[in-house]
Amino acid sequence: MKPLSSRLPDLTLLFVVLFTVAYYLLTHEGLYDLDDYFYARYAQQLASGTFRVVPDPQGLLHDPLKERWLIFGPVAGLYRLFGVNIISSTLWPLLATVGCAVVIWRRYRRREPVVAAAAMLLLGLHYFTLNLTNYLYPDNILMFWCLCCAMVLLHGRQMPRRPLAWGVGFALLNFAALLSKETIVYYLPFYVGVLGRDVWRGQNGRFWSAALLGGTVLVAGYLAFYQVFTHDALYRIHLIEHTNEFLKEGNFLLGNRAALLARVTYQPLAFLVGTGLGVALLLAVAAALGRRQHPPSDAGFWLALAASTLAFYWLGSTSLSQYNPITLLPRMTTPLLPPLCLAAGFGLRDFVRTGRGGGWLALGLLLCAGWLHNSLSILYGGLALYFGAAAGLAGFALLHPTAVGAAWCRPGTGAFAALAVVALAAMLAVRPVYFMQKPRVSAHFAQQRILRQHLAGPVRGVVFVDEFLLGNYDFSYGFRVPAGLRFRRYAAADSVQLVPGEPAWLLLNHATLTNDELTRKLIRYSAPDVLARFPRRQLVAQDGRVELYRVR
């Protein structure tokens, strides 16, 4: 295939960035759960100088989230710049997500333009990648560090100049990943394998010497830090083990032993296909099968990293003391996504070069669609239609090379590659666009406006709220709740004692009370149930689905 212009990856990067930002703004729902609330609270403490490194002196609070400094540390800086709000809280995950696309673009936009475009789309338009931009969770941030670590390992070993600097950079990036989330360990088997290969061949000695020495210094300093502040150099490991011990009743060995065989056999494959990663898996398999037909490239590196990371995710454990397989949740796959999507990019590159294998790809995608037979089948079915049609058109172009429009049908042309990238982008965008058009389910921003306009200082009194807001209402005030306000749950309305002259307020968020994720466990009542508790009420303000009443 003739070298493509850099316009294809450039336009793809622009599209992915704009699409990601649009999704972030149009679907943001505010705080999601306890984790993002805790990270935000630690960030505010760090920004205000009230953060304490030492653990709870009574040993009652065991929170491994507090040790992930590079999750809430950058957010603390954003709080100093923009104040405490949901946008400044989640800007860091958004930047990390966009940063992944930029790193891929920077590495491959000229040497492998189709790989760059395909990988950016598969990673950036993956629904759960986009979904995690909205929350202060560590997963997309870790994904950024994982991609950077792998890129430096690949590039640093290929560069004859400054191997010591690349080795130290590799150590620093892995340390940054460790300070974000412990699951950087997914990459450890691959690192050991590459190190062993290089030692066997007598290659890259200076790179590895610098990386190992730098890593040793960083880890020693890290352990010394914990020894000084907690009197336990392995405090973080013990903290994780304590968490596993606390949750062991629900793990696969104690509470769910009957499901263990399914978990370590077919369930991970069903899970990956069910999250939309079947496309990347099939294209990665195509890249593996086509490696011998093409000149040497980076495909082998990304395929090996994807395979080892997938094996770790499939069979690995969350604990050192007991075997408990990693939870099958989309956010737990973020270390897998960069190598898998890059390997898949090479698979698409091979197809647009030769036109071969399109029928097999179409068949595999149709099998995925039929297996799921749900809304996600649109992704698999649509791409199956493209690959089947593209394979047919490629055959037509070979038989009729002078036909009008044959360039769009002929493998090895820029037009054929562009058509493949457009088809991939169109199908991957369907699910995110659907959610971008749906009404928001939390009414977070309306609730924020009500709180700040009508329930801020010097207003005082008791505010009756739902259980979800009761757990994080201080976030709405930048963790500085006005001294005159007290927040209580609806059920406490009859037992709360008011000071003479003290008002009482009812804040009713209809969106929260009809949110399926909350009403299944946390909230067991409806808006009419709440209003029935407060027959004497006066509407003070309404913003969309959020209402504020004065009830006493």
N, C-alpha and C positions, 0 to 999 in steps of 0.2 A: 504494500500500500504506500502511495506517495505520502511524504510528510505533510501533515495537516497544519494549517495556520493555527496560531495560538488563540484565534478568536473563539474556537469552540470551548475550550476550558475557561476562557475569560468570561464569555457570555453565561456559561453554566455557573461560575462562581457568583456573578452578579445576580442571577436568578435565585440561587440557593440562599444567598444572604438576604435578599428582599423578601423571599418567601418565608424564611425563618423569622424575620422581624415582624412580618405581617401576622403570622400565626401567634407569635408571642403577645402582640398587642390585642388581637381579636379574641383570643381564647383565655386570657388570664383570669383566674378565679380567686386570687388571693392566697392566703395560707391554706395548706392542704391537710397537714397532720401535725403530730407532735414534733417530728424531726426538724422540719423547716422552722417551726417556732423556737425550738431549742437553739438551733444554729443562729437565728436572728437575735435571740437574747444574749448569746455569747458574744456576738459581733457588737451589740450595743454596749455590753460591759467592757469589751476591749477598747471601743471608741471613747468611752467615758472614763477609762482608767479604773474601773471597779472589778475587772476580771481577776480571778484568783486561780493560780495554777494548781495549788494543793488540792487534794481530794477532800471530800466531806470528812471532817474530823471524827464523826461518829460512825463512819463506814456504812452509812445508810444509802447514800446516793452513788450508784455505779453507772456512770454514763460514758460509754466509749465515744460518743459524739464530741465530747469536750476535748479529745486528743487530736481532732482533725483540724489543725490550725489553718491549713490553706483552704479550708471551706469558708470559715467565718472571718479569717484574718483580712482578706481583700474586701469583704463586705463591710468590715469595720471602717476601712478607708472610704468606702462609698458613703457610709453613714455620715462621716465627717464632712464630706463634700455636699451631699444632697439631702441629708436628714434621714430619719427612719420612716420608710414607707415600703410598700410591696414592690415597687419598681426598683428602687435602690437595693432591695433585698435579693432580687432575682437577676440583676444585671450581670453578675459574675457568671452564673451558669449560661446565660445567653451569649456572653462574650466567648466563653470556652467552646460553646457549640459552633459558633461562627469561626472561631480560631481553627478548629479541625479542618474545615473546608479550605481555609487559607493555607494551612500547612501542606495539604495534598496538592493544591494548585501550585504552590511554590516549588514543590519537588518535581512534578510531572507535567506541567503545562507545556513544556517544549519537547521533552524527550518522549513522553507518552500521552499525547493530548486526549485520546479516547479513554485511556485508563483514568486520567485525571477527572474528566467529565463524568464518567460512569460512577467512580468512587464517591465523588462529591454528592451526586444525586442519591445513590444507595444509602449513604450515611446521613446526609443532611435532610432528606425527605422521608426517611424512615419515621413512621408515626410516633414511635416512643422516644426517638431522639428529640423531635419537636416538642412532644408533651413534657419532657423533663426540663425544657428551657423555662417553664413557668414556675418552677419550684426550687427553693433553696435546698437542693439535694446534692450529694457529692458525685453522682454518677456521671454526668456529662463533664464535670470538671476533671474527674479521674480519666475519662475517655481522652480528653485533650492531652493530659500528661502521658498517658499510655502511647498515644500516637507520636508525641514528640520523642519519647524514649526510643521507640522502635525506629523512627526516622534517623535519630542520631546514631544508633547502633549500626544501621545500614550504611549511612553516609560516612560516618567516621571510620569504619573499617575499609571503605573504598578510597579514602583520601590519603595519599602519601604525605601530605603536608600537615603539620601540627597535630599529630596523633595524640599527644599528651593532652592538648586542650579539648579534643573531642572526647577522650576518655573521662576527663574530669566533668565535662558537661553531661555525659551519660550518667555518671554517678549522681550529680546534682538533680537531674530531672527525675530519676527514680526516687530520690529522697523527697522531692516535692510531691510525687505520687503517693509515697508512704504517709506524708502529712495530710493527704486528702482522704485516702481510704485504703484499708489494708489489702484490698483485693488486687493491688498491683502484683501480689504474689502469683496471680494467674500466669504471669510472664516468666516466672523463675525457671520452670523446666526448659523453656526455649533458650533463655540466657545460658544456662548450664550446657545445653547442647551445642550452642554456637561457640562458647568458650572451649569446650572439649575438642571440637572440630578444628578450631584455630591452633590450639596447642599441638594437636596431632600433626598438623601441616606446617607448624612453625611459622605461623602468620600472625600479624597484628599484635605482636608482643608488647609494643610500647602503649598501644591503645588500652589493652587489657590491664597492663601494670598500673597505668594512671587511673583506670576505672576502679580496680580493686583497692588500690591504695586510698583513693578519694572516698570510696564507699566505706572502707574500714574506719577512716577518720570521722566521717559523718555519723555512722552508727555508734561508734564509741562515744562521741560527744552526746548523742541522743540518749544513750543508756546512762551516761553520767548525769545528764539533766534530770532524769527520773530518779536516779539514786539520791540526788541532792534534795529534790522537792518531795519525794514520796517514800524514800528509804527502800525502794524496790526498783532495781534497774530494769526488771522485766514487767514493770507495772502494767504497761499497755497490753501485753500478752495475757497477763493474769486477769485483766479487766474483761477482755474478750472471752476468756474461758469462763469467767463468772457469769457473763451474759448467756453463754451457751448452756451453762448449768441451770440458770434460772428458767430458760425456755425449753428445757429438754423434754418436758411432758408432751410437747407437740412435735418432737423430731421423729425421724423415720425408724429409729431403733427402739425407742421407749413407747411413744404414743401412736406410732403409725407404721409399725413393723410390716404389716401385711402389704403396704404399698411400696416397699423398698425395691423389690424386683422390677416392678414397672418403672420406677423412678430411674434406675440405672440401665434400663434397656431402651424401650421405645418412647417413653414420655418426653425426653428432651427433644427428640426429632419432631414429635407432634407439637410441642410447645413452640419451637423455632418456626415451623411452618405456620402455626396459628398466629404468630406475631408479625408475619409478613416477610420473614427472613428467608423463606424458601427460594425467592428469586436470587438472592446473593449466594445461597448455598449451591444452587444449580449452576450458576455462572462460575463459581469457584471450582466446582467439579470439572466443568468444561475447560477451565484454565489448566487444571492438573493433567487432564487427558491430552491437551494439545501442546504441552511444554516441549516435547521432543521435535515438534514440527517447526519450531521457530527459533530464532537466534537467542542466545543467553540474555536474560533480563532480570528484573527484580521479582519476577513472578514467584520463583522458588522460595525466596525469603518470606514473602507475605503468605504463601500457601503453608509453609512450615509453621509460621507463627499462628496462623488461624487454626491449623490442625491441633497444635499443642494446647492452645488456649481453649478450644472447644472440648478437648479431652479432659482438661482440668475442670471445666465447668460441668461436664457430663458426669464425671466420676469423683471429683474432689469433695472435700469436707470443709465445713465451717469451723471445725474444732480439731485441736491436736490430740485431745484426750479421748474423743469418741468419734465414731464415724457418723456424720450427719450430712448428707448431700446438700449442696447449695440450692437454695430456694429457686424454683422456676418462676421468676418474676422478670418482666422485660428490663427493668432497671439494673438487674444483676448481670446483664449481657454486655454492658457498655465496653468492657475491655476487649471483648470479642469483635465488636463492630468494625474498628479501623482495619485490622488485618483481613477480616473477611470481606469487607467491601472493596479493599484494594485488590485482593486476589480475584474477586468477581469482576473488577474492572479489566483485568487482563483476559478474563474469559470473554467479555464483550469485545475487547480489542481483537482477539483471535477470530471471532465470528465475523466482524466487519471486514477483516482482511481477506478471508477466504469464502465466507458464506456457508461454510460447512458446519454441520451439527445443529442447524436451526430446527430441523424436524425433531431431533431428540430433545432439544430444549422446550419446544412447543408441547411435546408429549409429557415431559416432566411437569411442566406448569399446569397442564390440563389435569394431571393426576392430583396435584395439590388443590386445584379448584374443586375437583369432585370430592376429594377427601373432606374438605371443609364445608362445602355447600352452604356458605353464609355470605355476608356482605364482602368479606375479604376475597372471595372468589373473583370479584371484579378485577382485582389487581392481577391475579394469576391468569384468569381467562383472557384479559385484555392483552397481556404480554405474550400469551400463547398464540393468540391471533396474529400479533405482530411477527413473531419469529417464524410461524408457519408461512405467512404471506411473504416475508422477506426471503425465506429460503426458496419459495416458488419463483419470486421475481428474479432472484439471483440466477436460477436455472434458465429463466426466460432470456435474461441479458446475455448469458453465455451462448445461447442459441441464436439470438438476434442482436448482435453487438451494435448495429447501426440504427436500431429502432429509436424513435423519438422518446426522450426521457430515460434512455437506458442508463445514464449516469446514476440516477437515483436507485436503479436496480442492481448495479454492478458492484460486487464486493471490491474493496481496495480503493474506492473513491471517497473523496471528502463528503459528497452528497449522501452516499450510503451510510457513512458513519454518523452524519448529522441526523439522518432520519432515525437511526437507532437510538441516539441520545434523546431526541424529542419524544419518541414512543416511551422510553423509560421514564422520562420526566412526567409525561402526561398521566401514566398509570400510577406512579408513586404519589402524585399530587391528589388523587381522587379522595382518599380517606381524610387527609388533613383539611382539604377544602370543605368537605362535608362538616367537619367539626368547627371550622371557622365560621360557617353560616348558622350554626345552631345557637339558640339563645343561651346566655350564661346561666349556670345553675346555682351560683352562690350570691349574686348581687353584692359582691364585696365592695365595689367602689361606691355604690349607693349607700351602703351601710356606713362606710367611712365618712361620707359627707354628712350624714345625719349625726353621727357621733361628734364630729368636729364642729359642726355648726350649732348644735342644740344641747350637747352634753359635754361641753368643755368648761374649764374654769371661767368664771367663778360659780357656775351652776353646781348645786349640791343635791344630795338625795340618794335614794336607793333605785337602782335600775334593774328590772327583771328581764333576764335574757335566756336564750336557749343554752343547752349544755355545751354545744360546740363553741359558741362565742365566750362562754364562761371560762373556758380553758385558755383563751388567748386575747382577751379584751385589752390587756395592757399594751399589746403590740400596736393597737390602733392609736395609742397616745404616745408612741415612741418609748414605751416602757416607763412613762412618767404620768401615772394616772392622777388627775386632780384630787387633792386631799379630801374634798367634800363629797366625792362619789363612792358609793358602794355597789358592787354588782352581785346579784343573787339569781339563782335559778327560778323558773316559774313556780315550781312546786313549793318553794319556800314563802310564797306570798302570804300565807296565813300565819306564819311563825315569826316573820321579821318584825322587830320592834322599832318603830320610828321615833325619833326625837321630836318633841312638840314643834310644829312648824316645818318639819322636814318633808319635802315632797317625795313622791314615788312615781317612777316612770316605767312604762312597758315598751320595750323595743321588740318589734315583731318582724322577722325576716321570713317572708313567705317562701323565698327560694330555698333557704336552709331547711325549712320544715317539709319540703317536698323533694329534697335531694335523696335519691335512692341509696347512695353510699352512706348517708348518715342515718336515714330512717330504719335501715336494717338492724342497726345495733345501738347507736347512741341515742337517737330521738324516737320516742314511741308515742308521739301525740301529734295532733294536727292543729292548724291555726284556729278552727272553731273551738277546739278543746281549750286552747290557751285563752281565747277571748271570753269563754264562759267563766273563767276564774276571776275575771275583772269586769263585772257587769257595769260598774260605774267608771267610765273612762271618757276621756276627751282627746280627740285627735289633735296633735300638735304639729306634726309634719309628716309628709309622705314623699318618698323619692323612689319611683318605680315600684318594686315589690317590697320595699321596706317602709314600715310605719312606726311612728313614735307617738305614744299616748301618755297623757298624765292620768294617773289612776288614783292618786290621793292628794 
